[in-house]
């Protein structure tokens, strides 16, 4: 844990958690930072959404506090979830069943970063 910047890096060990453990999580691009406006890359956005919508039972195991919100633009996807335990969520999305689901969905895992939304304004 790098306490100065508040993020954890795990080289080649799966998806990393960026930020500090809070409730809201926003997954956004790789090969850049959150401010670059990119999203998770998938092979085909329509195929991803169709396949993603079949994973309800899997997502129920993640301890989410509400629905998964997402948007698809071409082959880019961004999503947001609220969870009671960000660390448990991170562990879940690195489990074999989730890795396989992402593979089936066409997610380019190397483009996934997970950010914990730990600030608010207004």
RAKACOR-V498392 format. One record per backbone hydrogen bond with DSSP energy under -1.0 kcal/mol. NH is the residue of the N-H (numbers start at 1). CO is the residue of the C=O. E is the energy in kcal/mol with one decimal. If there is no record, write none. Layout:
nh: [NH & NH]
co: [CO & CO]
e: [E & E]
This chain:
nh: [2 & 6 & 7 & 8 & 13 & 18 & 25 & 26 & 27 & 28 & 29 & 36 & 37 & 40 & 42 & 43 & 48 & 49 & 50 & 51 & 52 & 53 & 54 & 55 & 59 & 60 & 61 & 62 & 65 & 69 & 71 & 73 & 76 & 77 & 78 & 79 & 80 & 81 & 83 & 84 & 89 & 90 & 91 & 92 & 93 & 95 & 99 & 100 & 101 & 102 & 103 & 104 & 105 & 107 & 108 & 109 & 111 & 112 & 113 & 114 & 115 & 116 & 117 & 118]
co: [7 & 2 & 2 & 17 & 10 & 114 & 81 & 115 & 79 & 113 & 38 & 33 & 34 & 77 & 75 & 106 & 44 & 45 & 46 & 47 & 48 & 49 & 51 & 52 & 55 & 56 & 58 & 59 & 82 & 80 & 78 & 76 & 73 & 40 & 71 & 27 & 69 & 25 & 23 & 63 & 85 & 86 & 87 & 88 & 89 & 92 & 95 & 96 & 97 & 98 & 99 & 100 & 101 & 102 & 41 & 107 & 108 & 109 & 28 & 16 & 26 & 18 & 24 & 116]
e: [-2.1 & -2.4 & -1.0 & -1.9 & -1.7 & -2.8 & -3.3 & -3.3 & -2.2 & -1.7 & -1.3 & -2.3 & -1.4 & -2.9 & -2.9 & -2.2 & -2.9 & -2.4 & -2.2 & -2.6 & -3.6 & -2.1 & -1.7 & -1.9 & -2.5 & -1.7 & -1.4 & -1.6 & -3.3 & -2.7 & -2.2 & -2.8 & -1.6 & -2.8 & -1.9 & -1.1 & -3.2 & -2.6 & -2.8 & -1.6 & -2.2 & -2.5 & -2.2 & -2.3 & -2.3 & -1.4 & -2.5 & -2.5 & -1.8 & -2.7 & -1.9 & -2.6 & -2.3 & -2.7 & -2.6 & -1.3 & -3.0 & -1.9 & -1.2 & -1.3 & -2.4 & -3.1 & -2.6 & -1.0]
